[in-house]
Amino acid sequence: MTLSRHVVSSVTTAEVGSRYLRAVGRNSFRGHHGSGNTSTAYVVETDRGASGWGLPLYGGDPARLIGKNVAELIDPERGVVDPAAEFLDYPLHDLAARILDVPVYAMLGGTGSPRVRSYSGGIYFDDLDPEDAPAGTDAIRTNLAQDYESGFRDFKLKLGRGYRWMDPQEGLERDIEVTLLTRELYPDADILVDPNDGYTANALTAYLAAVSTCHLYWIEEPFAERWEDFRFLREHLATLSWQPKIADGEFDPDEDHILRLAREGLVDVALMDVVGHGLTAWRRTIPRLAETSAEASPHAWGMPLKTLYAAHIAAGLGNVPIIEGVPGNTLGTDGNGYTLADGHLTLSDEPGFGITLK
């Protein structure tokens, strides 16, 4: 059935949430992340009984969409085409794919595989808690084991303990200790590290020297996105026997700036948030990144639902070698929309995003 036969009859809301595998601690600049969260999703229905739902990109006026033909709002080949409907990017992609009776990744082109490699993004500073009797690296051991048991095989470690929570030198030493421990415990894992802009160039140089045997997969947001610092980092990495990828673009992203850094060989992986950037924007951005030989990995922390969106982008558009997994469950739905085993998410072949509200 074509989209043009459907007219939007209602736009309503529903609450969806997340429950992490465990309470998640601090990163370099932010306090405890808690055990999960709740967000408002939008449900778009048509006069022919079709419906789609998803997280909004930002606030908008649903009343402006009532009575609109779905084909006027979204083009399956490009994404949302009506600026007034842009905030419902994900609900409209879900709706269009359900009308066409295909998974979203197939509607995006199916360039990648529906079996998507995923790392655990849940290794935070739980070694610093509880504050009156910190658990130390035993907490990291426990968290790594829990995420491995749930199906992950690769891990992203939050770094930057010395930015706010510890003495700078002691924090750096703990960052190094946690990285070496992870490599010791999981010799086959890819290790990604993320200081959340909490490192100086000198601290990063010292860290890289101390973990040289760990063969890091990538370094994410070591410091603010300044051209000079990224040039320094690239030149320094060239002196090492193992060169991790440079990943950036999550915080306050400027797409053109990230693309310029990619064209100059200073960023290897673009990380704009999967919801903050939007699916229609990612459909535009990923081909532009491919022209520079850079890759994408949409930031997904916060909800397993965002991991689902990132997986459809990877399977649909390609050029996404690995995505961020949020260990936990999506509340208010019939599942997460994927299965996780042996370090990979396997997407459902159900229409839309393959996940249904209860």
N, C-alpha and C positions, 0 to 999 in steps of 0.2 A: 504494500500500500504506500502511496506517495504522501509526503508531508503536506502537500497542498490540499488534501482532503480533510485536514484537521484544523479546527479553530480552537484557540484557548478559551476554555469555559470557566476555569477557576485557578487561582493560585493561593495555596494555603501553606501553613507552616507545621512542622513537627519537630520534636526534640530528639536528638540523637546524642550519644555520648561514647566515652571510652572508659575502659577499666584496664589499667596497666597490670602486668604480671606482678608488680610490686610497687611500693611507693618509690618515686624517683627523686633523687637528691638534687644537689646544686650543680651549676656549671661555673665558668670563670667569673661571671658578673651577676647572675640571677640566683635567687634563693630556691628553696625546694619546689619541685615541679608537681608534687602530689601524686595521687593514685589514679587520676584520670580527669576528664572534663566533660562538659555538656555544651552542645552548640545547637543553634536553630537551623534546620534544613527547610528548604522550600519544595513544595509538591506542585507540579504543573499538570493540569488535567485538560483534556480536550472534549469537544462535543461528541466525539465518536468513542469515548470510553478509554482512550489511551492516557497514560500518566507516566511521568518521570520525576525524579527527585534528586536532590543533592545539596551540597553546601553552597551558599552564595559567596561571591567574591567580595562584596561590600553591600552596604545598604542601598535600597532602590525602591521604586514605586511599582508594585505588582499590578495595580489597577490600570496602568498604561498598556498592559499586555492583553487584558481581557478583550475578546472579540478579534484578536489578531490571528491571521492565518499563520500556522507554524512555519510554513515555507518562507514567510516574510521575516521570521526571527532568526532562523538558523539554516545555513547551507551545509549539507553533510560533507561537502568537499572542502569547506573552509572554516566552518565554525559559526559562531554568532555573528550576524550581519547587521542587526538593528542595535544601535548604541543604547537605546532604552532598555534592551533586554540583556545587555552584557553582564549585569550583576548576577544573572541566572545562568551563567555559562555551563556549569555542570548539570543542573537539572534539565536544561534544554538538550544537552548532548545525550543524557540518559533517555529523555523522551524521544528524540529523533531516532536513536538506535532501536528503541523498543518498537516504534512504529514500523521501522524497516526490518525488524525481526533479526537483528544482528548484534553481536557484542560491540561495545564502543570501540575496542581496539581494531575490529574489522572495519568499522566505518572510517577509522582514521587511516586505513590503508593496509594494516596487518604486516608492516615492514619487518617488525621484530617477531620474537617468539612469545606465545602466551605463557611460557615457563620463564620467569624473570628472576634473575639472581638478586638476592636481597641480603643486606647486612643488618645486624642488630644496632639500632641507634640508641639503646637504653643504658649504656654504661656511663653513669654520671659519677659525682663525687660522694658516693655512699660510704666511702672509707672515712669520711670526716664526721659521720653521725653514729650514734647520738652525740651531741656536743659535750656532754658530761663524761662520756666514756667511748670515744671514737673506736669503731670496729677495725679500722686499718684495712690492710689489703685483704684480709679474710672476707670482707664484704665484696670486694671486686671478684675474688674467686667464686663466691656464691652466685653473684649476678651473672658472670660469664657462664657458669655451669647451668643455671636456670635457662638462659637464652639458648644455649646449645641444645639442651633437652627439648626446648620448644620447636627446634628445627633450624635455627640459624647456624651458620658455619663461619661467618666473617663478622668482625666487630668494629664499631667506631668507638673510640675512647675519647671522652671529654678531657681536655688538658687546661692548664692555666690556673692551677690551685693557688699559685703565688700572686695572682692579680688582685685578689680581694680577701681570700680566706686563710692564707698561710703566709709566713715570711717568704719573700720572693725566692730565696735560695732553697729553703726547705720545700716550698711548693714545687719548684723545678725538679728537685730530687725525687719527690713523690711521683710526679708525672713520669719520670724516667723509670722508676721502680715498677709502676703499674704497666707500662709498656713492655718492659722486659719480662714481667710475670706473665702477661698475656701470650707473648711469644713462646715462653717456656711451656705453658699449659696447652697451647693450641698451635703446634709447630706448622700446621698446614693452613691455618687461617690467614686471610688477608686482614691486615690491621689498618684502619683508617683513623686519623687523629684530628681533633677539632678543638683548638684553643679559644674559639669564639672571640677573636681579636684580642686575646689576653696576653699575647707574647710581644716582647720587643725583638728586634732583629738579633741582638746579642743572645737573648735567651733561646731563641729558636736555633741559632747556630750551635749553642752548647747542647741543646736537646738532641739535635740530629747527630752530633758526634757520639753521644752516649748510647744512642739506639741504632747505630749503623748496621748492626747484625740483624735487626728486626725486619728489614726490607719492607718499609711502609708502603701501602698501596696509594694513599693520598694524604696530603696535608690540607685541611680545610680552614679557611679564615684565620690564618695565623695572626694577622694584624689588619688594620683598616686598608681599604683598597687604594693605596697610593702607588702611582706608577713607579716611583723611585724604589720603594721597598720591594715591589714585585720584581723589578729588574735585579736588585741585589739578590733576592731569593733564587731567581733563575740562574744567575751566574754562580751562586754558591752551590746549588744542586749539581751543576755541571762538573764540579770538582769531586763529587762523591762517586763511589763505586755503584751505588743504587740510587736511582732518581725517582722519588715518588711524584705522583701527579699533584698539581696545584689546583685546588677546588675553591671556588668563591662565587659570591653573588647573592647569598641568602639575605643579608641584612641591608635594608633600604636599597633595593637593587635598582640599578640604572642599566637597562638592557644595552643601550648603545655603548656605555662605558665598558661593560663586560665583554661585548663583542670586539671593541678596540683592543682590550687586553688579550683576548683570544687571538686576534689577527697578528699581534706582535709576539705571540708565543709565550705570554706571561700567565695565562690561565688555561688549564687543560680541560676543566670540567665546570660548567655553569650550574649554579645551585638555586636559582630563583625558586621561591616557594610555589608548590603545586597549585595552591589556591590563590595566594597573593598575586602571582603572575597570571594565572588563568589558563584554561585548556586552549582556548582560541589563540591566545598569545604564544603558548608553547608550540602550536602548530605552525606559527610563523617563525619562531626563534630557532627551532631545532635545525631546519634546513640551512639557516644562516650560520649556525655554529658548524655544521658539517663542512661548509665552504672553507672554514678556517682550520679544519682538522681537529677542532675541539669537540668535546662530548657534553652531554647533559645528564643531570641526575637531580630531578626536582626535589627540593627540600620537602620532607613529609612529616617532620616530628609533630606530635600533638595528638594524632588520631590514627588508628589503623585504617580509617576511611580514606585519609590522605595517602596512605601507602597504596591502597587500591587504585586511586586515581593515578599515582605515579606509575604503577604497573601497567595500566592501560596505555599511558603515554609511551612507555618503553616498548610494549608489544605492538602498538599501532604505528609509531613514528620511527622506531629504531634509534640508533646512535645514543642509547642509554644503557651502558654496560652493567650497571648495578644501581639499586635504589635503596632508600632508607626504609627499614622496617621498624614499625612501632610495636614492640611486644605487648600483646594484650588483645582485648576483644571490643567489638563495636556494639554498643548497647542500643536497644530499640529497633534492631534489625534481625534478620534471620541468619546472620553470620558475618563474616568479613568480606565475602565475595571472592575468596581465594583459599587455597590450601597451602600450607607451608611444610616443606620437608627437604632435608639435605641442602639447605642454604638457598632454596628457590621457592618462589611463589608461583603456583599454577592457577591461572585465571579460569573462571567458569566460562563455558560457551553459551550461557544464557544471554538473552537480549539485554541491551543497555550495559550498565556496570555490573549486572549479575548479582545484585544485592537488593533485598526487598524490605521495606518498613513493616514492622509488626502491626 
